Amino acid sequence: MDRHGLRSALIAAGVPDGYYRVEGVHEPVPTPPDFLFVRQEPDGTWETGAYERGVYDAFARHPDEESACRHLLHLLV
């Protein structure tokens, strides 16, 4: 699963758009006050976590996009 597949799976599961941010694929505007996210770090690893009150808090680091996307899907569905 990549980020586009993750977005499709979240839509199919009925997860509201404001609950998550998928870097480069789904970035809600205006920015919600809190949401879960998946993003790539400069070193090539991927993070999943929560954005709350203006602060990103990574829950986990992943070696690849697929495992990060599966983790975020698990957190939201």
Sequence and secondary structure as in RCSB ss.txt:
>XXXX:A:sequence
MDRHGLRSALIAAGVPDGYYRVEGVHEPVPTPPDFLFVRQEPDGTWETGAYERGVYDAFARHPDEESACRHLLHL
LV
>XXXX:A:secstr
  HHHHHHHHHHTT  GGGEEETTTB  SS  SEEEEEEE TTS EEEEEEETTEEEEEEEESSHHHHHHHHHHH
H 
